[in-house]
Structure formats: C-alpha cells, structure tokens
Amino acid sequence: MLPRIDDGSKSVDMSLEMLTGSMAQGVRSVIFTPHFYADMDSPETFLRRRAESLKRLEDGIRANSLEDQIPEYILGAEVHYFRGMSRSQALEDLTIGGSSYILIEMPFRNWQPQMVDEIMEISRVLGLNVIIAHIERYLDQDRKLVKRLIEDPDILIQSNAEFFIEHRTTRKALKMLTKGQIDLLGSDSHNMTGRAPNLGEAVEIIKAGKAESQLGRIYANGVRIFSSATSEVGDY
Ligand SMILES: [Fe+2]
C-alpha cells in the first residue's frame, strides 16, 4: 500500500484510494509490508526508501485532509527468506513496528528441511515471533515441512484474503481456518485493480462459511501485534 516502493501502489493517489477503500471495508489498522530482498537491498537502503515512501504518503494524507478517513498504520516488511537469516541482526530492524513480530515470505522453489530449521532458529536465537506469509502458496510443498511450520505453536500462519475469495480454494481455506491453522489474514493489496483491498469480502465468506467463531482469534492476534509495536503509529 505504500507508494512507489516496490511492485505495489504506483502513486500517492493510489495509496490513498487503497487506504480509504480498506477503511470502507471495516479495516481500522494496517501494517505496511513492502518486500525486502536481502540479495537486492541492504536493510539501511530499504529502511530509507520505506521512510521516504511513508513521507510521501503522509504529505498526501495531509494535503487531502484524509486523517479521519484512513486506518491507523504501522510499518513492517515482508522479508523474503535467505540463508543465514536466523543469525542476522538486521532482522530486528525489519520487525513490525519495532515489536518482536516479523513477517517472512518463504521461497517458492522446493523447500528443504534446513529452510524450516532456519525459521525455527529465528525464534530460538533472535527471540522473534515469526509470521509466515500467504501459507496457501506453499500447500504443494513437502507436506511434512509445511506441517512443521503450521504446528509450531511459536509460529503464526498468515493467509491472504484471496485464499477465501477464490472459489477453487474457499473450502480448503475454511477448513484450515476452522482447524486453527490460520492465525492472521492479509489483504496482499498491491493496487486498486487486480489486487485491491479485499479483507471485507473474505470476512463475509468466513461468516457465510460458518467459521465466524474463528474471527475472534484472528482479530485478537492482530490486536496483539499492534499493541506490542513500540513505534508510535506513523512515527518514523
Ligand atoms: Fe509475498
């Protein structure tokens, strides 16, 4: 949702539309999670680009007097897996709002046991709470490895709203949610067309799918992350 930082929003105006659109769907808090790739960016340049992007957005919010029409927000990152990441002090700078929570994107190539070991090490060695992004994209990976992540009580599992909305996968998504295998929902919104804010739609599907009782857990996890953020909302 941050403007002109990665493959997401192309402009401040698009970001503002995404934020007011999210608000209209009932979203009250947003975590901005631009992509971080260790092989393409240093943490320092990433953090600087992210701060500049936020500055552009905040100038736009003020210029359009939209303060009351957008959700509160904090900064995070979607950190792509890299070997050795469990020993990287840089990870602490990439957490969500300075909290202990960090969003990690697993590789799309074939998973190896060492990759899952590395993720487990992040909580053990660095003391961080790992959130695995869009679990639905990995369901064709080695089942045992996926299961290790899903069943680890210290790891939170996130899925995108799309997993529920896409007819082909709705049943699977509801089943995983009901089994307690999904802890957080993300919009994965990148723009206002193909990947527009869609959490409201997913919530309606969850209610219609008789999985409404799971929403309390999802909300509580979101609240926990927000309330453990040490940086002030928007204060970067
Ligand atoms: Fe991703």
Residues whose N, C-alpha, C, O or C-beta is under 5 A from the ligand:
A	BS01	LIG	E105
